[in-house]
Amino acid sequence: MLAKVWKKVCVGILIFACLFNVVSKLVHKISFNKEILSSAQYMYKQYKYEKEENVIE
């Protein structure tokens, strides 16, 4: 009897933790535009560095 109660409590905690994780990821999600912009800036800096170091010819 006690094992069934603990099992239900643990399943409830697990479901709550999963839902909390999903909601927190949705709330703190970076917008697509910001992600693309930061990626383009990184690629441009990398290109400038390689061009200055004559890695790309």
Buried (B, 14 or more C-beta within 10 A) or exposed (E): EEEEEEEEEEEEEEEEEEEEEEEEEEEEEEEEEEEEEEEEEEEEEEEEEEEEEEEEE
